[in-house]
Amino acid sequence: MSKTNTKNPGSGQAWMMLLLAGAFEIGYALSVGGSKAFTVLSWSLAAIVFFLLTLYFLSAALRTIDVGIGYAVWAGIGAVGAAAFGSILLDQPLTAVQVFWLFVIIAGVVWLKLADSAKLQAEQSSESC
């Protein structure tokens, strides 16, 4: 029996889809905040659109990227982006300590991507032997 979905964890297209999913997650989080518990129609509709887009692009990326890594990266992008843009667009305060921990999240996301790239290179090396 052959596999129809061969994993390629370092696929650039999958990572681009994951970045788009993260961007839509930021839009979703900010829209939910602006919707005031879904009582403002325009923000509520935007939240629904962003929610559907983030789920679509996340699920497409997870066809290739391992679920644990993909979800961690997606959540990290959403968390950092929502905090940063919430501070800028919604005038939500960020303390120096919060900014520090947001940078820790960013570093973790970067290391996850680098670790995934090393895994891909190792797999390609073993296949070529």
C-alpha positions as a Markdown table, in Angstrom:
| # | Residue | x | y | z |
|---|---|---|---|---|
| 1 | Met | 0.0 | 0.0 | 0.0 |
| 2 | Ser | 1.5 | 3.4 | -1.0 |
| 3 | Lys | 1.2 | 6.7 | 0.8 |
| 4 | Thr | -0.6 | 9.4 | -1.1 |
| 5 | Asn | 0.7 | 12.2 | 1.1 |
| 6 | Thr | 4.5 | 12.0 | 1.4 |
| 7 | Lys | 5.7 | 14.3 | 4.2 |
| 8 | Asn | 8.2 | 17.0 | 3.2 |
| 9 | Pro | 8.5 | 19.1 | 6.4 |
| 10 | Gly | 10.7 | 21.8 | 4.9 |
| 11 | Ser | 8.5 | 22.6 | 1.9 |
| 12 | Gly | 8.6 | 26.3 | 1.2 |
| 13 | Gln | 5.1 | 26.4 | 0.0 |
| 14 | Ala | 3.8 | 24.8 | 3.2 |
| 15 | Trp | 5.7 | 27.3 | 5.3 |
| 16 | Met | 4.3 | 30.1 | 3.3 |
| 17 | Met | 0.8 | 28.8 | 3.9 |
| 18 | Leu | 1.6 | 28.6 | 7.6 |
| 19 | Leu | 2.8 | 32.2 | 7.6 |
| 20 | Leu | -0.4 | 33.2 | 5.9 |
| 21 | Ala | -2.4 | 31.3 | 8.4 |
| 22 | Gly | -0.5 | 33.1 | 11.2 |
| 23 | Ala | -1.3 | 36.5 | 9.6 |
| 24 | Phe | -5.0 | 35.6 | 9.3 |
| 25 | Glu | -4.9 | 34.5 | 12.9 |
| 26 | Ile | -3.7 | 37.9 | 13.9 |
| 27 | Gly | -6.6 | 39.4 | 11.9 |
| 28 | Tyr | -9.0 | 37.1 | 13.6 |
| 29 | Ala | -7.7 | 37.9 | 17.1 |
| 30 | Leu | -7.9 | 41.7 | 16.5 |
| 31 | Ser | -11.4 | 41.3 | 14.8 |
| 32 | Val | -12.7 | 39.4 | 17.8 |
| 33 | Gly | -11.4 | 42.2 | 20.1 |
| 34 | Gly | -13.0 | 44.8 | 17.9 |
| 35 | Ser | -16.3 | 42.9 | 17.7 |
| 36 | Lys | -16.9 | 43.5 | 21.5 |
| 37 | Ala | -18.1 | 40.0 | 22.1 |
| 38 | Phe | -19.7 | 39.8 | 18.6 |
| 39 | Thr | -22.0 | 42.8 | 19.1 |
| 40 | Val | -20.5 | 44.9 | 16.3 |
| 41 | Leu | -21.6 | 43.5 | 13.0 |
| 42 | Ser | -18.7 | 44.7 | 10.8 |
| 43 | Trp | -16.0 | 43.4 | 13.2 |
| 44 | Ser | -17.9 | 40.2 | 13.7 |
| 45 | Leu | -18.1 | 39.5 | 10.0 |
| 46 | Ala | -14.4 | 40.3 | 9.7 |
| 47 | Ala | -13.7 | 37.8 | 12.5 |
| 48 | Ile | -15.6 | 35.1 | 10.8 |
| 49 | Val | -13.8 | 35.6 | 7.5 |
| 50 | Phe | -10.4 | 35.7 | 9.2 |
| 51 | Phe | -11.3 | 32.6 | 11.2 |
| 52 | Leu | -12.2 | 30.6 | 8.0 |
| 53 | Leu | -9.0 | 31.8 | 6.2 |
| 54 | Thr | -6.7 | 30.9 | 9.1 |
| 55 | Leu | -8.3 | 27.4 | 9.4 |
| 56 | Tyr | -8.0 | 26.8 | 5.7 |
| 57 | Phe | -4.3 | 27.9 | 5.4 |
| 58 | Leu | -3.4 | 26.1 | 8.7 |
| 59 | Ser | -5.0 | 22.9 | 7.6 |
| 60 | Ala | -3.3 | 23.1 | 4.1 |
| 61 | Ala | 0.1 | 23.7 | 5.8 |
| 62 | Leu | -0.4 | 20.8 | 8.2 |
| 63 | Arg | -0.7 | 18.4 | 5.2 |
| 64 | Thr | 3.1 | 18.8 | 5.0 |
| 65 | Ile | 4.4 | 20.2 | 8.2 |
| 66 | Asp | 4.2 | 18.1 | 11.4 |
| 67 | Val | 1.1 | 19.1 | 13.4 |
| 68 | Gly | 3.0 | 19.9 | 16.7 |
| 69 | Ile | 5.5 | 22.1 | 14.9 |
| 70 | Gly | 3.0 | 23.8 | 12.7 |
| 71 | Tyr | 0.5 | 24.5 | 15.5 |
| 72 | Ala | 3.3 | 25.9 | 17.7 |
| 73 | Val | 4.5 | 28.2 | 14.9 |
| 74 | Trp | 0.9 | 29.3 | 14.1 |
| 75 | Ala | 0.0 | 30.0 | 17.7 |
| 76 | Gly | 3.3 | 31.9 | 18.2 |
| 77 | Ile | 2.7 | 34.1 | 15.2 |
| 78 | Gly | -0.8 | 34.8 | 16.3 |
| 79 | Ala | 0.1 | 35.5 | 19.9 |
| 80 | Val | 3.0 | 37.9 | 19.0 |
| 81 | Gly | 1.2 | 39.5 | 16.2 |
| 82 | Ala | -2.0 | 40.1 | 18.2 |
| 83 | Ala | 0.0 | 41.6 | 21.1 |
| 84 | Ala | 2.1 | 43.8 | 18.8 |
| 85 | Phe | -0.7 | 45.0 | 16.6 |
| 86 | Gly | -3.1 | 45.3 | 19.5 |
| 87 | Ser | -0.7 | 47.6 | 21.1 |
| 88 | Ile | -0.4 | 49.7 | 17.9 |
| 89 | Leu | -4.0 | 49.6 | 16.6 |
| 90 | Leu | -6.1 | 49.1 | 19.7 |
| 91 | Asp | -3.9 | 51.2 | 22.1 |
| 92 | Gln | -3.4 | 48.2 | 24.4 |
| 93 | Pro | -0.3 | 48.7 | 26.6 |
| 94 | Leu | 2.8 | 46.4 | 26.4 |
| 95 | Thr | 5.3 | 46.4 | 29.3 |
| 96 | Ala | 9.0 | 45.8 | 28.8 |
| 97 | Val | 8.6 | 42.4 | 30.5 |
| 98 | Gln | 5.8 | 41.5 | 28.1 |
| 99 | Val | 7.9 | 42.6 | 25.1 |
| 100 | Phe | 10.8 | 40.4 | 26.4 |
| 101 | Trp | 8.6 | 37.3 | 26.5 |
| 102 | Leu | 7.2 | 38.1 | 23.1 |
| 103 | Phe | 10.8 | 38.0 | 21.8 |
| 104 | Val | 11.3 | 34.7 | 23.5 |
| 105 | Ile | 8.2 | 33.3 | 21.6 |
| 106 | Ile | 9.7 | 34.7 | 18.3 |
| 107 | Ala | 13.0 | 33.0 | 19.1 |
| 108 | Gly | 11.2 | 29.7 | 19.7 |
| 109 | Val | 9.4 | 30.0 | 16.4 |
| 110 | Val | 12.6 | 30.7 | 14.5 |
| 111 | Trp | 14.3 | 27.7 | 16.2 |
| 112 | Leu | 11.4 | 25.4 | 15.4 |
| 113 | Lys | 11.8 | 26.4 | 11.7 |
| 114 | Leu | 15.5 | 25.9 | 11.8 |
| 115 | Ala | 15.1 | 22.5 | 13.5 |
| 116 | Asp | 12.6 | 21.5 | 10.8 |
| 117 | Ser | 15.1 | 22.6 | 8.1 |
| 118 | Ala | 17.8 | 20.4 | 9.7 |
| 119 | Lys | 15.4 | 17.5 | 9.8 |
| 120 | Leu | 14.7 | 17.9 | 6.1 |
| 121 | Gln | 18.3 | 18.1 | 5.2 |
| 122 | Ala | 19.0 | 14.9 | 7.2 |
| 123 | Glu | 16.2 | 13.1 | 5.4 |
| 124 | Gln | 17.4 | 14.2 | 2.0 |
| 125 | Ser | 20.9 | 13.1 | 2.8 |
| 126 | Ser | 19.8 | 9.7 | 3.9 |
| 127 | Glu | 17.6 | 9.3 | 0.8 |
| 128 | Ser | 20.4 | 10.1 | -1.6 |
| 129 | Cys | 22.7 | 7.5 | -0.1 |
